[in-house]
């Protein structure tokens, strides 16, 4: 496959309540939503400030970073939208968060991607992160052949840890990770993955 990747505006992974679709840099709704999400108190508490505080900056980020991931891996950060009813179209659904499979560019990357999620504060506690993550993992395995997945979160982030456990990942202990500048994180992995995580390039 070549590196050219067109993110279809009609692509969607559907779950019972959610639509998972590509972020589009030319969509004002997507750009404004990313600004809202990344500047929410909940997001900044766990992830810090991103500097993405205008629709223009969001558009540039989506075009230059998010779509680069799509082109390289055919996965990355996806928009999560809530369906107003069971058979709702993507256009009818309302953005409420993001779910992602991320694998950086070597050498600053591990051999397996990691799953992540972020939701508006008012939409947390409703099971959406678990539902979105399970749907994305199922799609990635079936359509892209992704069998190995990590989960990383802050050692005190009980919300993220609970979601990672609900989607079937198991705790492998705290580790200082090079992709986070040596910061200690709680490491989760699928049970089928080797107990020796260095085979996936994870730090000793």
C-alpha positions as CSV (number, residue, x, y, z in Angstrom):
1,X,0.0,0.0,0.0
2,X,1.1,3.5,-0.7
3,X,1.2,6.3,1.8
4,X,-1.7,8.2,0.2
5,X,-4.7,7.8,2.4
6,X,-8.1,9.5,1.9
7,X,-10.1,9.7,5.1
8,X,-13.6,9.1,3.8
9,X,-16.2,11.5,5.3
10,X,-18.8,8.7,5.4
11,X,-16.6,6.1,7.1
12,X,-18.0,5.0,10.4
13,X,-17.5,2.2,12.9
14,X,-20.9,1.7,14.5
15,X,-21.6,0.4,18.0
16,X,-24.9,0.3,19.8
17,X,-24.9,4.0,20.8
18,X,-21.9,5.4,19.0
19,X,-20.4,6.3,15.6
20,X,-16.6,6.3,15.3
21,X,-15.4,8.3,12.3
22,X,-12.3,10.1,11.0
23,X,-11.5,13.7,12.1
24,X,-11.7,16.0,9.1
25,X,-9.6,19.2,8.9
26,X,-12.1,20.9,6.7
27,X,-15.1,20.3,9.0
28,X,-15.7,23.4,11.3
29,X,-17.7,21.1,13.6
30,X,-14.8,18.7,14.1
31,X,-12.3,21.5,14.6
32,X,-14.4,23.4,17.1
33,X,-15.2,20.1,19.0
34,X,-11.5,19.3,19.3
35,X,-10.9,22.7,20.8
36,X,-13.7,22.2,23.3
37,X,-12.6,18.7,24.2
38,X,-8.9,19.5,24.6
39,X,-9.6,22.6,26.7
40,X,-12.0,20.9,29.0
41,X,-11.0,20.8,32.7
42,X,-11.0,17.0,32.7
43,X,-8.7,16.7,29.7
44,X,-6.2,19.3,30.9
45,X,-6.1,17.6,34.3
46,X,-4.9,14.3,32.8
47,X,-3.2,15.3,29.6
48,X,-2.1,18.9,30.2
49,X,-2.5,21.9,27.8
50,X,-2.1,21.2,24.1
51,X,-2.1,24.7,22.8
52,X,-4.9,23.8,20.4
53,X,-7.2,26.6,21.3
54,X,-8.6,27.9,18.0
55,X,-10.4,26.1,15.2
56,X,-7.5,27.1,12.8
57,X,-5.0,25.4,15.1
58,X,-7.2,22.3,15.3
59,X,-7.6,22.1,11.6
60,X,-3.8,22.3,11.1
61,X,-3.3,19.6,13.7
62,X,-5.8,17.3,12.2
63,X,-4.4,17.8,8.7
64,X,-0.7,17.5,9.6
65,X,-0.7,15.1,12.6
66,X,-3.9,13.1,12.7
67,X,-4.0,12.4,8.9
68,X,-0.3,11.5,8.9
69,X,-1.1,8.8,11.4
70,X,-4.0,7.6,9.2
71,X,-1.7,7.5,6.2
72,X,1.1,5.6,8.0
73,X,-0.9,3.1,10.1
74,X,-4.5,3.3,8.8
75,X,-5.5,4.1,12.3
76,X,-5.0,7.0,14.8
77,X,-7.3,9.4,16.6
78,X,-11.0,9.0,15.8
79,X,-14.0,11.1,16.5
80,X,-16.8,9.6,18.7
81,X,-20.3,10.8,18.2
82,X,-23.5,9.9,20.0
83,X,-26.4,8.6,18.0
84,X,-29.8,10.2,18.8
85,X,-31.5,6.9,17.9
86,X,-30.4,3.4,17.0
87,X,-30.4,3.8,13.2
88,X,-29.1,7.4,13.1
89,X,-26.8,8.5,10.4
90,X,-23.3,9.9,11.1
91,X,-24.6,13.4,10.1
92,X,-27.3,13.2,12.8
93,X,-24.9,12.2,15.6
94,X,-23.3,14.6,18.0
95,X,-19.5,14.6,18.8
96,X,-18.9,13.7,22.5
97,X,-15.3,12.5,22.5
98,X,-12.4,10.7,20.8
99,X,-10.9,7.2,20.8
100,X,-7.5,6.4,19.4
101,X,-5.1,3.7,18.5
102,X,-1.7,5.4,18.4
103,X,1.7,4.2,17.2
104,X,4.4,6.7,16.8
105,X,7.0,6.9,14.2
106,X,10.2,4.8,14.8
107,X,12.4,5.1,16.7
108,X,10.0,6.8,19.2
109,X,7.5,4.0,18.9
110,X,6.7,0.6,20.3
111,X,5.8,-2.4,18.1
112,X,2.2,-2.3,19.3
113,X,-0.2,0.7,19.3
114,X,-1.8,1.9,22.5
115,X,-5.5,2.6,23.0
116,X,-6.7,5.9,24.4
117,X,-9.9,7.9,24.8
118,X,-11.1,11.4,26.0
119,X,-14.7,12.5,26.5
120,X,-16.5,15.7,27.5
121,X,-16.9,15.8,31.2
122,X,-20.7,15.7,31.0
123,X,-20.5,12.5,29.0
124,X,-18.2,10.5,31.3
125,X,-19.6,7.7,33.6
126,X,-22.0,6.4,30.9
127,X,-19.8,3.6,29.5
128,X,-19.1,5.4,26.2
129,X,-15.3,5.1,26.6
130,X,-15.6,1.3,27.0
131,X,-18.0,1.0,24.2
132,X,-15.9,3.1,21.8
133,X,-12.7,1.3,22.7
134,X,-14.2,-2.2,22.2
135,X,-15.6,-1.2,18.8
136,X,-12.3,0.3,17.6
137,X,-10.3,-2.8,18.8
138,X,-12.7,-5.1,17.1
139,X,-12.4,-3.1,13.8
140,X,-8.6,-2.9,14.1
141,X,-8.3,-6.7,14.6
142,X,-10.7,-7.7,11.9
143,X,-9.8,-5.1,9.2
144,X,-6.2,-4.2,9.9
145,X,-4.8,-7.3,11.6
146,X,-3.9,-5.5,14.8
147,X,-3.5,-8.3,17.5
148,X,-1.3,-6.6,20.1
149,X,-2.4,-3.4,22.0
150,X,-1.1,-1.5,24.9
151,X,-2.9,0.7,27.3
152,X,-1.0,3.5,29.2
153,X,-2.3,5.8,31.9
154,X,-1.2,7.8,34.9
155,X,-0.5,5.6,37.9
156,X,-3.3,7.4,39.8
157,X,-5.8,7.6,37.0
158,X,-8.4,5.2,38.2
159,X,-11.0,6.2,35.5
160,X,-8.7,5.2,32.6
161,X,-7.5,2.1,34.5
162,X,-11.0,0.9,34.9
163,X,-11.8,1.3,31.2
164,X,-8.6,-0.5,30.2
165,X,-9.6,-3.5,32.4
166,X,-13.1,-3.5,31.1
167,X,-11.9,-3.8,27.5
168,X,-9.8,-6.8,28.4
169,X,-6.3,-5.5,29.1
170,X,-4.4,-6.6,32.1
171,X,-2.1,-4.6,34.4
172,X,1.6,-5.3,33.8
173,X,3.0,-2.9,36.4
174,X,4.4,0.7,36.4
175,X,7.2,1.5,33.9
176,X,9.1,4.6,32.9
177,X,8.3,5.0,29.2
178,X,10.5,6.6,26.7
179,X,7.6,7.8,24.6
180,X,6.5,9.9,27.6
181,X,9.9,11.3,28.2
182,X,10.7,8.7,30.9
183,X,7.6,9.5,33.0
184,X,6.3,6.6,34.9
185,X,3.0,5.2,33.6
186,X,0.8,2.2,34.5
187,X,1.2,-0.3,31.6
188,X,-1.6,-2.6,30.4
189,X,-1.5,-5.2,27.7
190,X,-3.7,-7.8,26.1
191,X,-3.5,-11.2,27.9
192,X,-2.2,-12.9,24.7
193,X,0.8,-10.6,24.7
194,X,4.1,-11.9,26.0
195,X,4.9,-11.3,29.6
196,X,8.3,-10.0,28.4
197,X,7.1,-6.7,27.0
198,X,10.6,-5.8,25.7
199,X,9.8,-7.9,22.6
200,X,7.4,-5.1,21.7
201,X,10.1,-2.5,22.1
202,X,8.8,-1.5,25.5
203,X,11.5,0.0,27.8
204,X,13.4,-2.2,30.2
